Amino acid sequence: MKKLIFLFAFLLVGVAAAAPSVVSTTQTSATVEGLDCGSKYQFEIRKYNADGSLSSATTSVDAQTKSCPDTQPPSAPQNMATTGATQTSVSVSWSASSDNVGVAGYHLYRGGAKVDSTSVTSYTFGGLACGTSYTLAVEADDAAGNRSAASAITASTAVCPPPSCPTGAYSAQY
């Protein structure tokens, strides 16, 4: 019975300075560790001859490792501004964030507490008290869950209406 030993060697495609690594096995498959994510490789397969010498015949296979994980957060939203205010709401807008993969959406905060999420670059904070100042913030995130720094502004709702008098009563303000 002859024993076949396959020698797997790989070279980084397009990188001339890469030194080849070698994996030897008696199996029909091998796992090559330590490869860079998102990279293309060319694997060259050779076998040992019965006399122990390396065969000159080669077979090559092209392969690519999985994409690298996204670890870069989106840019912080810019140009946040108040676009309108009523006695119970404040509307804001901002410039879109950018990301190396793509922005998935925006998280909205009032006084440091998350109140909602949106995929557009404007939002109306509702259910607010009249004549009150609020700290409003927005942060971007991507599909991998990376979050940007928050951008914040302080905005106020419209002033409260003057108190009303019962019919036949008078009120004066000075």
C-alpha positions in Angstrom: 0.0 0.0 0.0 1.4 3.4 -1.0 1.1 6.3 1.3 0.3 9.6 -0.4 1.3 12.9 1.3 -0.1 16.0 -0.1 1.8 19.2 0.3 -0.2 22.4 0.4 1.6 25.7 -0.3 0.0 29.0 -0.6 1.0 32.4 -2.0 -0.7 35.6 -1.6 -2.1 36.6 -5.0 -0.7 40.0 -6.0 1.8 40.4 -3.2 5.3 39.5 -4.5 7.0 39.9 -1.1 4.8 37.3 0.6 6.8 34.2 1.6 5.0 30.9 0.9 3.9 28.8 3.9 3.7 25.1 3.7 1.2 22.6 5.3 1.8 18.9 5.0 -0.8 16.3 5.6 -1.7 12.6 4.9 -5.4 13.6 4.5 -7.2 14.8 1.5 -7.8 18.2 3.0 -6.1 20.7 5.3 -6.9 23.8 7.1 -4.6 26.7 6.6 -4.5 29.1 9.6 -3.3 32.6 10.0 -4.6 34.0 6.8 -5.8 37.6 6.5 -9.5 38.2 6.3 -10.9 39.5 3.0 -7.8 38.3 1.0 -7.4 36.2 -2.1 -5.0 33.3 -2.1 -3.7 30.8 -4.6 -3.1 27.3 -3.2 -0.7 25.1 -5.0 -1.1 21.3 -4.4 1.8 18.9 -4.9 2.3 15.3 -3.9 5.3 13.3 -2.8 6.3 10.5 -5.2 6.7 7.0 -3.9 10.5 7.6 -3.5 9.9 10.6 -1.3 10.7 13.3 -3.9 8.3 16.1 -4.5 6.3 15.7 -7.7 6.7 18.4 -10.4 3.0 18.3 -11.3 0.9 20.9 -9.6 -2.7 21.8 -9.3 -3.7 25.2 -8.1 -6.9 26.5 -6.6 -7.9 30.1 -6.0 -9.7 30.9 -2.8 -10.7 33.9 -0.8 -11.2 34.3 3.0 -14.3 35.8 4.5 -14.7 39.6 4.5 -13.1 41.4 7.5 -15.5 42.3 10.3 -16.7 45.9 10.3 -15.2 47.6 13.3 -15.3 51.2 12.1 -18.1 53.4 13.5 -20.0 55.9 11.3 -19.1 59.6 11.4 -21.0 61.6 13.9 -24.1 63.4 12.5 -23.2 67.0 11.6 -25.1 70.4 11.3 -27.8 69.4 13.8 -30.4 72.2 13.9 -33.8 73.0 15.2 -36.3 73.3 12.3 -39.4 74.1 14.3 -41.0 74.2 17.7 -44.5 74.1 19.1 -45.6 74.1 22.7 -45.3 70.3 22.9 -42.7 69.4 20.3 -39.3 70.3 18.8 -38.3 69.3 15.2 -34.6 68.8 14.4 -32.6 67.9 11.3 -28.9 66.9 10.6 -26.6 66.1 7.8 -26.2 62.4 7.0 -23.4 60.4 8.6 -21.0 58.4 6.5 -19.5 54.9 7.0 -17.1 52.6 5.3 -19.9 50.0 4.9 -23.1 52.0 5.3 -25.2 53.8 7.8 -28.1 51.7 9.1 -29.9 54.4 11.0 -29.9 57.0 13.8 -30.7 56.8 17.5 -32.5 59.8 19.1 -32.0 60.9 22.7 -33.7 63.5 25.0 -31.9 64.4 28.2 -29.6 61.4 27.7 -32.4 58.8 27.4 -33.1 57.0 24.1 -36.5 57.9 22.8 -36.6 56.5 19.3 -34.7 55.4 16.1 -35.1 56.5 12.5 -33.5 56.0 9.1 -34.0 59.6 7.9 -32.1 62.8 8.9 -34.9 64.6 10.7 -37.1 63.9 13.7 -39.8 65.6 15.8 -39.5 65.1 19.5 -43.1 65.1 20.9 -44.8 65.0 24.2 -42.8 67.9 25.6 -43.7 70.6 28.1 -44.3 74.1 26.9 -41.6 76.8 27.6 -39.0 74.2 28.5 -35.4 73.7 27.3 -34.3 70.2 26.3 -30.9 68.6 25.4 -31.6 66.6 22.2 -29.0 64.3 20.6 -28.6 61.9 17.7 -26.0 59.2 16.9 -25.5 57.0 13.8 -25.0 53.3 13.7 -24.1 50.7 11.0 -25.3 47.2 10.4 -22.5 45.8 12.5 -23.7 47.8 15.5 -20.9 50.3 15.6 -22.2 53.7 16.9 -20.9 57.1 16.2 -20.3 59.8 18.8 -23.5 61.7 19.5 -24.2 65.2 18.2 -26.4 67.3 20.5 -28.2 70.7 20.7 -30.3 72.5 23.3 -33.7 73.5 22.0 -36.8 74.9 23.6 -40.5 74.4 23.1 -42.7 77.4 22.4 -43.8 79.5 25.4 -46.8 78.4 27.4 -50.1 80.1 26.6 -51.3 82.8 29.1 -53.7 81.6 31.7 -57.3 82.1 30.7 -60.0 83.8 32.8 -63.5 82.5 33.4 -66.2 84.3 31.5 -66.9 87.7 33.0 -63.5 87.8 34.8 -60.6 90.1 33.8 -56.9 89.5 33.7 -54.1 91.9 33.3 -50.4 91.5 32.7 -47.8 94.2 33.1 
